[in-house]
Amino acid sequence: MDLDLDIEAPWPPAFDWADLAERAAEAACEVAPELDNPRLTASLLFTSDAEVHTLNREWRAKDKPTNVLSFPMLERDELIDLAADGPPELLGDISLACETCKREAEENGVAFEDHTAHLIVHGLLHLAGLDHEISPADAAAMEALEIKALALMGIADPYGDANDATGA
């Protein structure tokens, strides 16, 4: 999977967000192999709360900012059946809200970069057709994949309820 990145203010320019995004995508591909297809491209927009608020209002009818938005372009069965050979396919778009991400990281006592990595993995799993809002079982399955992906990056369980990276 390739990433098409756009990093806007207010994301701090002193940090290598592109490298973090690539590492998060690699980890997501490890735990969700359907993402590891050379035909796939995902766009990732690092932007402001104001921009995410606008997107959330326009596309989800929710008049507030949120930490991450995912807009999948493929259905899960299309993604799973996608051959490795063929023309490029847009997996979908992800938008991250800087101020919300930073505030949540501070509230949870985690590094801003680690929380951002978690949200990138979370967004990519949504693009893969996973959804924590369907049922408790779906939420648990998605959470377990997030924990495993973050463990591959050396990032602790963001939920704090797993004994190890397998969720056991």
C-alpha positions, 0 to 999 in steps of 0.5 A, spaced: 500 500 500 502 506 498 500 513 502 499 519 499 500 524 504 498 532 505 501 535 512 498 541 514 498 546 519 497 546 525 501 539 525 508 541 528 513 541 522 519 538 527 516 531 527 517 526 521 509 525 520 510 521 513 515 516 517 510 515 522 505 514 517 509 509 513 511 505 519 503 505 522 501 503 515 506 497 515 504 495 522 497 495 519 498 491 513 502 486 518 495 485 522 490 486 516 494 482 510 488 485 505 491 492 506 498 489 503 496 490 496 501 493 491 495 496 487 492 500 493 493 507 495 490 511 501 490 518 502 492 521 509 490 528 511 494 531 517 489 537 518 486 542 523 480 541 528 476 546 523 477 542 517 475 535 520 469 539 523 467 541 516 468 534 513 464 531 519 458 536 518 458 535 511 459 527 510 456 524 517 451 530 519 455 531 525 457 538 527 463 537 531 470 535 530 473 528 531 480 525 532 480 521 525 475 520 519 475 514 514 472 514 508 473 507 504 472 507 497 472 499 497 467 494 500 471 489 504 469 483 500 472 487 494 478 489 498 479 481 500 478 479 492 483 484 489 488 481 485 495 484 486 496 485 479 492 490 475 491 498 475 491 502 482 486 502 486 484 508 491 483 504 498 480 511 501 481 517 505 483 518 512 483 525 515 486 527 522 485 533 527 491 535 530 488 539 536 483 533 538 489 528 537 494 532 541 488 534 547 486 526 547 494 524 548 495 529 553 488 527 557 490 519 556 498 521 558 501 518 552 505 521 547 502 525 541 506 521 536 504 514 539 496 517 539 497 519 532 500 512 530 494 509 533 489 513 530 492 512 523 492 504 524 485 505 526 483 509 520 486 504 516 482 498 519 476 502 517 478 503 510 479 495 510 472 494 512 472 493 519 468 497 524 467 497 531 460 500 531 457 494 529 457 490 535 461 488 541 465 482 538 467 487 532 469 492 537 473 487 540 476 484 534 478 491 531 481 493 538 485 486 538 488 488 531 490 495 533 493 493 539 497 488 535 499 493 530 501 498 535 506 493 539 509 491 532 511 499 532 513 498 540 507 502 542 503 500 548 496 497 548 492 504 548 486 501 551 490 498 557 486 492 558 490 487 554 496 483 558 500 482 551 500 484 544 495 478 542 490 481 547 490 474 551 
